[in-house]
Amino acid sequence: MNERKIPQLGNTVIDITSGLKGIAWQYIEMISGTVQLSIQPRLPDDAPVASPTEPIPPGLSVDIALLDYINDGAVDRVTPAKPEVIALGNEVEDLTTGIRGIAVKRVTFINGCVYYNIIHKMTEKQKEEGSSALEQFISSTLLKVVGNGIAPQVAKNSEGPAERRPGGPSAKVMRA
């Protein structure tokens, strides 16, 4: 039996549930342990150049466990991301606004750029009103780690990136 090849950024992949094929252009890691690739479908060979009336089909983020590798695709054009110093769960500060929050999602793009979804601490007024916490999508170059946040708890409850299986959260994270 052949061993399954785990898709990577730049690979041509297919979503086994929808049949959507495309290039993996975003690698998405969530604090829950979920790992996804965002795939960008190609225009048909006979399609006109994209325009407002013929837009490029949108990409779709899919759990990596539901993607099959087809071929290397554009892997030779992937720019490796710099090693990250921000762990999911760290408290970070936006250098442009000074606002602090917890890093809950890391998105690595095919061009090597890394962005984080940051959730800000809720104020007492927001809690009383039942509001949602403010969330921002910020380049890693504009963030600095200011504290562990919930990172030690996340590390204790997860298997860690090197051992994490593709797909959703592990049973260890779900029991936390």
C-alpha positions in Angstrom: 0.0 0.0 0.0 1.3 3.5 -0.9 1.9 5.9 1.9 -0.2 9.1 1.6 1.8 12.2 0.6 0.8 15.1 2.8 0.2 18.2 0.6 2.4 21.3 1.1 2.3 24.9 -0.1 2.6 25.1 -3.8 1.3 21.6 -4.5 -1.6 20.9 -6.8 -4.2 19.3 -4.6 -7.8 18.0 -4.7 -10.5 18.2 -2.0 -11.8 14.7 -1.7 -15.2 16.0 -0.6 -15.9 18.5 -3.3 -13.5 17.5 -6.1 -12.2 21.1 -6.2 -8.6 21.1 -7.6 -6.1 23.9 -7.2 -2.8 25.2 -5.9 -2.2 25.2 -2.2 -1.4 28.9 -1.5 -2.0 29.3 2.3 -1.0 27.1 5.2 -3.3 27.7 8.1 -2.6 26.6 11.7 -5.2 27.2 14.4 -4.8 27.2 18.2 -7.3 24.3 18.4 -4.8 22.1 16.4 -6.6 22.3 13.1 -4.4 22.5 10.1 -5.8 23.6 6.7 -4.5 24.5 3.3 -6.3 27.2 1.3 -6.6 26.1 -2.4 -6.9 28.4 -5.3 -8.7 26.7 -8.3 -7.5 27.4 -11.7 -9.5 28.9 -14.5 -10.4 26.5 -17.3 -7.9 26.6 -20.2 -10.5 28.1 -22.5 -11.6 30.8 -20.0 -11.2 34.4 -20.9 -8.8 36.5 -18.8 -10.4 37.3 -15.4 -12.5 40.4 -15.3 -15.3 41.8 -13.1 -17.8 39.9 -15.2 -15.6 36.7 -15.3 -13.9 36.7 -11.9 -11.4 34.2 -10.7 -13.1 31.6 -8.6 -12.5 32.1 -4.9 -10.1 30.0 -2.9 -11.3 27.5 -0.3 -9.7 26.5 3.0 -9.9 22.8 3.5 -8.8 20.5 6.4 -5.4 19.0 5.3 -6.7 15.5 6.0 -9.3 16.0 3.3 -6.8 17.0 0.6 -5.0 14.6 -1.7 -1.6 15.5 -3.4 -1.8 15.5 -7.2 1.6 16.9 -8.2 4.3 19.4 -7.2 2.4 22.2 -8.9 4.1 25.5 -8.2 6.3 24.2 -5.3 9.4 25.6 -7.0 7.9 29.1 -6.5 7.2 28.9 -2.8 9.2 31.3 -0.7 10.1 29.8 2.6 8.8 31.8 5.6 11.3 33.0 8.2 11.3 31.0 11.4 8.5 32.4 13.6 9.1 33.4 17.2 5.4 33.8 17.9 3.7 30.7 19.2 0.0 30.3 19.0 -1.4 31.3 22.4 1.3 34.0 23.0 0.2 37.5 24.0 1.3 39.9 21.3 1.3 43.6 20.8 0.6 45.3 17.5 3.5 47.7 17.0 1.3 50.2 15.0 -1.5 50.5 17.5 -0.1 49.2 20.8 -3.2 46.9 21.1 -2.5 43.6 22.7 -4.2 40.2 22.2 -3.7 36.5 21.9 -2.4 34.9 18.7 -5.0 32.3 17.7 -4.3 31.5 14.1 -1.1 31.6 11.9 -1.5 31.9 8.1 1.6 31.3 6.0 1.3 32.4 2.3 3.0 30.9 -0.7 5.1 34.1 -0.9 6.6 33.5 2.6 4.5 36.2 4.3 3.1 35.2 7.7 0.0 36.7 9.3 -1.7 36.1 12.6 -5.3 36.4 13.8 -5.2 38.2 17.1 -8.1 38.2 19.5 -8.1 41.2 21.9 -9.0 40.9 25.5 -12.7 41.8 26.1 -13.5 44.8 28.3 -16.0 44.4 31.1 -18.5 46.4 29.1 -18.2 44.1 26.1 -18.8 41.1 28.4 -21.9 42.7 29.9 -23.2 43.6 26.5 -22.5 40.1 25.2 -20.3 41.5 22.4 -17.7 39.6 20.5 -14.0 40.2 21.1 -12.2 42.3 18.5 -10.1 40.2 16.1 -7.4 41.5 13.7 -5.4 39.9 10.9 -1.9 41.3 11.2 1.5 40.7 9.6 4.0 39.0 11.8 6.4 41.8 11.1 4.2 44.2 13.0 3.9 42.0 16.1 6.0 41.5 19.1 5.6 38.9 21.9 4.8 40.5 25.2 3.9 37.5 27.3 3.1 33.8 27.3 -0.6 34.5 27.2 -2.2 31.0 27.1 0.8 29.4 25.3 1.9 27.2 28.2 -1.6 25.8 28.5 -1.8 25.2 24.7 1.6 23.4 24.8 0.5 21.3 27.7 -2.7 20.2 26.0 -1.4 19.6 22.5 0.9 17.2 20.9 3.1 19.9 19.4 3.7 20.9 15.8 6.3 18.2 15.1 4.0 15.4 16.3 0.6 16.8 15.3 -1.3 14.8 12.8 -3.0 16.6 9.9 -6.6 17.5 10.6 -8.7 18.8 13.4 -7.8 19.1 17.1 -6.4 16.2 18.9 -8.4 14.4 21.6 -5.9 15.9 24.1 -6.8 19.4 23.2 -10.5 18.7 23.2 -10.3 17.3 26.8 -8.6 20.4 28.1 
